């Protein structure tokens, strides 16, 4: 079996850890991050940040 598309629901501690690996493995159009409210706004503006380090800058129009 080959994983072709992935949706990540929320980016808490685990999601922030695995998302960059998934994003680097699959084509950008096949990865979707599902977030809402203030978290969505922060991700669109800042990308994925863990311990004050930018992990992944997201293309918000395609991924959120």
Secondary structure, 3 states (H helix, E strand, C coil): CCCCCEEEECCCHHHHHHHHHHHHHCCHHHEEEECCHHHHHHHHHHCEEECCEEEECCCHHHHC
